[in-house]
Amino acid sequence: LKLFLVWLYEIDSPDLRDFLLGSRLFFLPSEIFEALNVVLSLSEFSSLPNFDIENALFEFMKNVATLWKTINLDFGHPDLRQTVMQICTTFLTANRLREIDSLLPPPSDASTLSAVAVVTKPGTSVSITHNFADIFSTSTPQDIAQQMTLMESAMIAEIQLPEFVIQLNSKDLAPRIQILHQRFNQMSLWVSTSILTGESMEARAEMYKLFCDLGLELLKLNNFNSLAQIMSGFDNIAIDRLKPLHANLPSKTKDTAKHLSDIVSPTDNYRAYRSYSVLSPRIPFIAVHMRDMQVIHECNPTFVDQSVGAINFDKVKQISRAVCSIKDADTLSYPSLKPNRHLQKMLSEMQSLDEEQLYKLSVLMHPISRSS
């Protein structure tokens, strides 16, 4: 409550953003504004000297209303919107009330974070009919990289920023992030499958080379998440153990694979990736940023004083800024790339084997040697 008092006197937008976003670790938005309503109703608060409650609340609410799109505060949800407007109705003049009302989104029950279910977009769960071999026969690595980048950008753009915070406590309440993780794993399996299902060792080596070419194109686009998916496919034990395959790779292909692998390597806390991750536009390597948030969450106490429930605001700010670094203003914008719906459909319908099937196929190609 004291924190609200300070804010209503003097608050800047970054701190307010950090609190409203990072506090999703502890509170629902509705609880924050219900607490604000309690504060404003206190006689001690209304009698503060030299304090204009209407002006303070008006400026505060304008800041909140301006931020709602950035951090997806679910103001379209009727309950939260009603709470906010009730507070404003009590303390603001009619003109100011209309201004705040115009800044907030209209009431809607659609797609709030209180709902766990997410309607899957076409292509997220579809029948499997295509393989990467089909795609490479009709499209260049550059074409494929561009469409993968647009698809990945769209998936990340759909994730509401509070989901990144909420998933630290409950992954079930962050369904879009789960879909992104599933896509990463599916993509890695598609890469491994496409290499292993080549009809000859030469064909498998050629497919490996094509994926290296694709990785280079993704790197040019700063699409680190898709690049990491490809390298994860290379690192699958079913691929990694195939000595005859690696023996058939040209030295240039080996050098390219090592270069790409080094960029997304966890060595020195992903030092190489972090040196690239300042570029824009880019598709961030999401797993690295999720790991950062988890470390902040687990290594910093939630309260600076548990006895009085004093929240560790430094932790809140660190988490908020880690989240916002994933989706800053320029991160996901690729206006020069044009969508190719046919190619995107193929990329959404590729064939893959599961981990067990991949390993069995790998052993058939290169049996395990048994020393006596």
N, C-alpha and C positions, 0 to 999 in steps of 0.2 A: 504494500500500500504506500509506503514511503517513497518507493521508486516511482510510482505513478505521480506523486506530488512533485517530485523533482522534474519529471518529464513535462508536466503541464506548465511548469515555469519555463523550462529551457530544454529543448530536445533537437538534435539534428537528425536528418533522414537516415544516415548510415547506422547510427546506434539503434534507432527505432526498427529499421529493417532487421538488424541482427537479433534484436530481442524477439520480434514477432515470428521470425523464422526459427532461430535456435531454440526458443522456448517450447517448440513443439515436442521436445524431449519430455516435457513435464506437464504441459497444459494443452487443452483444446482452445482454439480461438474464442469460442463462446465463453469459456471460463475467464479469460483475460478481460473481456469487455463486461462481464457480469461483475468482476472485481472492481473495474473502473466505475461502474454504476454505484457500487457500495461506497467507494471513496468520495464521489461527488455528493453523496447524500449525507456525509458526516457533517455535523454542525461545526466541528473544529476546522474543517476544511473551508466551508463557505464563509467563515468569519475571519479568514486570514487577512491581515491588513495589506492595503495597496495591491490587491490581487483581483483582476477582472476575470471571473470564472468563464464568462461567455467567450471572450477573446481567446483565452488559453485553450478552451475545449475546441473552439472553431479551428484554430491553427493545428492542434493535435489531430483532429479528425481529417483535416485536409491532407496532412502528411500520410495518415493511414490510408485514406482513399486513393492517394497517388501511388502508394506502394502495392495495392492489392493485386495488380496485374503481375508485378515482378515476383511476388512470393506466393501467389495463388492462395489467398486467405479464405476462399470459399464464401465470399460475400454474396454470391448468387444463391446460396442456401438460405431458404426463408427464415430459419430460426436465428442464424447469426445476423442477418440483415435487420431483422426485426429488433434484436437487442440493441444494435448500434443506433437505429433510428429512434428507438425509445429514449435513449440517452440524449440524443440531439434534440428531440422534441421538447424535453424537459428544460433544456438550458439555452437553446438557440432561438433567435428570431426567425420569423417565417422565411425571409429572404435567404438567410444563411442555411437554414434547414433545406431549402430547395437546392442550394448549391451543393451541399454534401450529398443529397439524394441523387443529383445528376452525375456525380463523380463515381458513385458505386454502380456495379452491374445490376441489371434488372433481376428480380427474383426468379430462381430456376431451381428445379430439383435435379438437374442433369449433372453427372460427373463430378460429385463432390468427394472429398477424401474420406468422408464418413462411410462411403460405400466401398466394399471390398471388391465387388465384381467389376470387371472392365470388359467392355465389348471389344473383342479381338478384331483388328482390322483385317481385311482380305489379304491372304498371303501369310498370316501368322500361323495358322493351323490349316493346312491344305493337303490334298492328296499329292503323293510324290510321283512325279513323272519325268523329271529331268536330272541330268548329271552335269557336272562341270565340263566334261568332255564335249557335250552338245553345245554348251555356251562358247567355249573357246573356238569351236569350229565355225561359229557365225559372228563372233564379236572379238574385238581386240582387247588386250588387257587394259588399255586406257578407257575404252567404253565401259567395261565391266567395273573398273574402279570408280568411275563417275557415278554409275547407278548405285553401287554399294554405298557410296558416300551419301547420296541423296536419301537412300532408305534408312541408313543409320542416323542421319541428321533428323529425319522425321520422327523416328522412334524416341530419340533422346528429347526432342522438343516437346513431345507429348507428356513427358514425366513432369509432374508438378514438383517444384522445389521442396515443399514440405515432405514429400515422399522420401527424399534422401535422408531427412532427419528422422522421420517416423520409423524407417526400417532399422535404425539402430536398436530399437526396442522391440519391434514386431514386424518381421518381414512379410507377414500375411497381409498387412495393411499397406503394402507398397507393391501392388500387382504389376504396375508398368515396369518397375525395376526387375521384377521376377521374369517378365517377358523378355526384357533386354538380356538378362543372364541366360535364359533359354536359347535365345538367338545366338549368343556367343558360342555356347556349347554345340548347337546344331551346326553352325558354320564350321567350327573346328572339325567336327565329324565328317562334314561334306568334303573338306579338303583331304583328310586322310583317306576317305572312301574313293575319291576320284583318282588318287595316286595308286592305291592298291588294286583297283579294278582295271588297270591298264592291261591290255592283252599280252604284253611282253615286257621284259625288263627295260628295253629301249623306250617303249611307250610310257612306262612309269617314270623313267628319267625325264622324258620330254614334258610330261605333266608337271613334274616337280619344277622344272625350269619355267614353265608358264606361270606357275604360282609365284615364283621369284619375281618374274616380270610384273605380275599383278601387284606384288608387294611394293615394288619400286614406284608404280603409279599411285598407289595409295599413299606412299610417303610424300610424293609430290603434292598431294592434296591435304597433307597433314591429317590424314584419317588414321589415327593411331589405334582406335578400337578395332577396326577391321584388319589392320596390319597384325595386331596381336592375335586375332582369330586365326589367321593363316599360319603364324609361327606356332601357335598352339597345336594346329593340325600337323605341322612338321615334327613337333616334339612328342606326339603320340607314340607310345612304346611300339605300336605296330609298324610305324614308319621308321622310328629311330633305330630299331634293331636290324633293319634290312641292310646288311653290309654290301651285298651285291648291288643294291640300288645306289648307294652312296659311291661305290666304286665306279659306277657308270656315269656319274655326274661330271660335266666339264669343270675344270678348276674355276672358271669365271662364275659358274652357277654356285659353286661352293662358297666362293668369296662373297657373292651377293647374299646368300642365305645367312652367312655369319654376320654380315653388316646389318641386315634387318633384324636378326635375332638380338644383336647387341643393343639395338635401340630400345627394345621392349624388355630387356633383361632386368631382373630384380636386383642385380649387383649394385651395391652402394645405395640402397634404397631408391632404385630406379633413377639413378643419377642421369644416365644418358637420355631417357625419356623426358625427364624434367627440364633438360636443357632445350628440348624441342617444344615443350608444351606451352611456351609463351607465345607461340606463333598464332596468328589468326588469318583467315578462318581455320578452324580445326575441329576434328572429332576427338575428344579426349579419350585416353585409355581409362575407361570408367572404373575398372577394378582397382587401379592405383589410388584414385580419389576416394573410393569407398573405403579402402584400407586406411587412408589418412584419417577419415572421419571416425572409423572404429578405434584407432589408436588414441585420438583426442578424447573420445567418449570414455574409453577404459582407463586411461592414464591420468585423467583429471577428475578430482572429486566434484560431485554434482552440487554440493553445498559448501560454502565457506564457514558456515556455522549451523550445524544440523539442529541445534537446540532451538533456534529461532526460525529455522527454515530459510536462511539467507542463501540465495542461489549464487553459484559461482558464475558471475556474468562474463568473466574472461573465457570460460569454457564455452558459453553460449556464443560469444563473438567468434571464437575460433571455428566452431562447427558451421556457423552461418557463412563465414567467409570461404570455408572449404567447399560448401555447397554452391555458393554463387560463382566460384571459379570454374565450375563445370559448365555453367550456362550463362556466361556473361554476354553482353550485348552483341558481340561480333563472332562468338565462338562457332555457331552452327550455320552461319549464313554463307551459302554458295550460289549467289544469284546468276553466275555465268553458266552454271550447269543446267542442262535441260533434261527433264525426265523422259525416259524411254519405257513406256508401260509394258511393252512386250518383254523386254530384257529384265525388267524388275519382276515380272511374273515368273520368268524362268528361274531367277535367283531365289524366289520364294518357294519353288516347287522341286528343289533338287533332292536327289536320292542320297541316302546315307545308311551305313551299317552302324550298329551299336558297338560299344567298346569290345564286348566279348566276341562278336562276329569279326571285327577288324583283327583282333589278335589271332584268332583261329586261322584266318586267311593268311596272315603274315607268317605263321608257323608252317602252313602248307607250302608257301613259297620258299621259305628258308628255315628248314627244320632245326630244332634246338639240338646243338651238339652235346653229346653226353660223354664226358671223359671217364675212362675206366678207373 
